[in-house]
Amino acid sequence: MQKLIYSIWKTEDDDTAAFRDQLLQELSPALIALNCQHLRICIADDAVAAAAPYIISSDDDLVSGLITFWVDSYIYRDALESVIAQHVSRFAGYAVWESAPLVEPEAQRPVGQRSPGMCEVVFLRKPDRLNREEWLSIWHQQHTQVAIETQSTFGYRQNVVVQGLTQDSIAHDAIIEENFPAEAIDSRQGFYAAGDDQALYEAREKAMINSCSKFIDFERMDCIPMSQYVMQA
């Protein structure tokens, strides 16, 4: 099977709550009817608005949401993309290779409901200073454990982009989905699982930034807090 990811945009005039409800109530059942599997929908909505100060953007064209699912073959995706097109302003599709070093506990992904906390969606491009093998080795073999040990993450999916599927696909090399508890939405201490310990928070943040700088060019990344809905187990 193959995992596909679609970045989606709403129009500026669209109400975020109405856009979210349309995705959940209309788009989701239509996609499930077309035999996609493990459908998730993420949306940058009011529930994560308090995390807005932590958004990182390489331009002003932030995505509004993310759709992920698995299919038997990406070759037969036309009907799925046709349905997506009916519900969004535009979209960009990617075939990815997923590694999940931290799998969400089942209780943290109730089907058809908003998942606890937030899902931080990150788009990365490989730095020019690294070849692909070096980049993947640093990210997967060195950074992964640092991320798990320094953050309050309870779900971590590393998606390496294999192929862009649409004309609008931006040249991302990776798309990351990280699940954080509610306290991480508006608290850096909560984000780094430091409680009230300021020194621990600062140490963990420094360790995380130092590790990220080895394989990320921060001016070429986007980081967007979103609400996650697991629509299909």
Secondary structure, 3 states (H helix, E strand, C coil): CEEEEEEEECCCCCCHHHHHHHHHHHHHHHHHHCCCEEEEEEECCHHHHHHHHHCECCCCCCCCEEEEEEECCHHHCHHHHHHHHCCCCEEEEEEEEEEEEECCCHHHCCECCECCCEEEEEEECCCCCCCHHHHHHHHHHHHHHHHHHHCCCCEEEEEEEEEECCCCCCCCCEEEEEEECHHHCCCHHHHCCCCCCHHHHHHHHHHHHHHHCCCCCHHHCEEEEEEEEECCC
